[in-house]
Amino acid sequence: MRFTLGKDERLKSRKLIGRLYEEGKTLKVFPLRMVYLQTEHTSKFPTQVGVSVPKRNFKKAVDRNRIKRLMRETYRKEKHTVYSATNKPYVFMISYIAREEWKYADIEHKMKKLLNRFVEEITNEDD
């Protein structure tokens, strides 16, 4: 498996994002929150992911973009845990809910915990 995060793996569809927030389920591992939904999507990959940082917490676009970049990078390095566990297509959005910027290593650790919790949730749903 290649450790990339290409265009097809990113969640961009406004319709899917709307459905995700209406019907999706939520997981939290502070400072990250994941909203996920099992649904069909156009990508050949098993999941599509989006990241968001609220403007309310980080006024400067530079700060928001940096945090989003860190989140995408940590997801890119840990997505193999999700890919190996999913057999149905999922879409999810990962939001950063802290009010201050965390270090990369801390975000990476929390992303691992969040993705592992997601894998536990979907394996429990299948049982």
Phi and psi in degrees as a GROMACS rama.xvg file:
@    title "Ramachandran Plot"
@    xaxis  label "Phi"
@    yaxis  label "Psi"
@TYPE xy
-87.4008  137.224  ARG-2
-90.2076  66.4392  PHE-3
-122.339  166.825  THR-4
-132.558  83.8508  LEU-5
-82.1846  -178.363  GLY-6
-61.5272  -39.4136  LYS-7
-69.6652  -19.9201  ASP-8
-89.2856  -5.61481  GLU-9
-96.5964  140.197  ARG-10
-83.8508  116.669  LEU-11
-127.791  -19.4549  LYS-12
-67.9059  122.16  SER-13
-62.7792  -37.5183  ARG-14
-63.5151  -45.6879  LYS-15
-64.9963  -40.0164  LEU-16
-64.6969  -41.2107  ILE-17
-61.7085  -46.7252  GLY-18
-62.2795  -38.6937  ARG-19
-58.6053  -46.6513  LEU-20
-75.5974  -23.5355  TYR-21
-79.5064  -45.2125  GLU-22
-109.321  -9.2997  GLU-23
-73.068  163.587  GLY-24
-104.447  155.074  LYS-25
-117.863  141.903  THR-26
-129.3  142.76  LEU-27
-129.08  135.476  LYS-28
-138.417  98.9233  VAL-29
-52.9029  131.138  PHE-30
-96.0656  20.766  PRO-31
-113.041  144.069  LEU-32
-130.662  132.04  ARG-33
-115.922  130.066  MET-34
-110.27  123.565  VAL-35
-129.526  156.923  TYR-36
-151.366  133.674  LEU-37
-87.2571  111.477  GLN-38
-156.869  160.895  THR-39
-74.8422  144.238  GLU-40
-141.802  172.795  HIS-41
-82.4166  -10.6  THR-42
-79.7691  152.989  SER-43
-83.5534  -6.94855  LYS-44
-84.784  154.682  PHE-45
-69.9814  -21.8602  PRO-46
-136.282  154.934  THR-47
-125.047  137.013  GLN-48
-128.605  145.549  VAL-49
-129.128  153.377  GLY-50
-124.322  147.923  VAL-51
-145.672  148.568  SER-52
-132.444  123.65  VAL-53
-69.5586  139.344  PRO-54
-67.2408  -26.8331  LYS-55
-61.5928  -36.0456  ARG-56
-89.7002  -30.0223  ASN-57
-130.054  102.065  PHE-58
-68.5644  -36.8941  LYS-59
-85.1685  130.953  LYS-60
-60.5424  -32.1333  ALA-61
-59.9507  -43.8797  VAL-62
-67.1827  -44.4457  ASP-63
-61.396  -44.5632  ARG-64
-64.9601  -37.6215  ASN-65
-63.3034  -45.0743  ARG-66
-65.2637  -40.584  ILE-67
-62.7844  -39.3524  LYS-68
-62.8192  -43.4335  ARG-69
-62.9815  -41.9331  LEU-70
-65.3129  -42.7102  MET-71
-63.1067  -39.5307  ARG-72
-65.5586  -44.3857  GLU-73
-66.6273  -37.0032  THR-74
-65.1924  -44.4573  TYR-75
-55.5847  -40.3513  ARG-76
-76.7404  -21.942  LYS-77
-111.648  3.12684  GLU-78
-65.9874  -19.1446  LYS-79
-60.489  -29.9366  HIS-80
-65.495  -38.4565  THR-81
-73.0201  -45.0081  VAL-82
-62.5193  -36.613  TYR-83
-74.0691  -20.5749  SER-84
-99.6697  -19.4343  ALA-85
-94.8038  139.855  THR-86
-123.274  -0.747569  ASN-87
-119.416  155.153  LYS-88
-76.0735  135.03  PRO-89
-126.931  152.477  TYR-90
-124.787  141.058  VAL-91
-150.022  155.286  PHE-92
-120.015  129.75  MET-93
-109.54  121.817  ILE-94
-111.227  148.427  SER-95
-100.07  116.764  TYR-96
-108.995  -0.00755068  ILE-97
-75.9896  161.305  ALA-98
-98.3588  -5.28901  ARG-99
-130.906  158.058  GLU-100
-78.7763  130.305  GLU-101
-95.2085  161.785  TRP-102
-71.7782  155.305  LYS-103
-56.7085  -45.5321  TYR-104
-61.2528  -38.1778  ALA-105
-68.8871  -41.9082  ASP-106
-64.5556  -39.1911  ILE-107
-61.8026  -44.7266  GLU-108
-61.7869  -44.1173  HIS-109
-68.8026  -34.436  LYS-110
-64.5298  -40.8056  MET-111
-59.0764  -46.3774  LYS-112
-62.0881  -42.3122  LYS-113
-64.1163  -46.5203  LEU-114
-67.4671  -36.1165  LEU-115
-65.366  -39.9952  ASN-116
-65.2958  -37.6536  ARG-117
-61.5119  -44.5819  PHE-118
-61.9037  -42.0328  VAL-119
-60.2005  -44.234  GLU-120
-60.5711  -46.7594  GLU-121
-73.3659  -28.965  ILE-122
-73.3394  -32.9319  THR-123
-69.0147  -35.5487  ASN-124
-66.2487  -35.8954  GLU-125
-70.8236  -27.1759  ASP-126
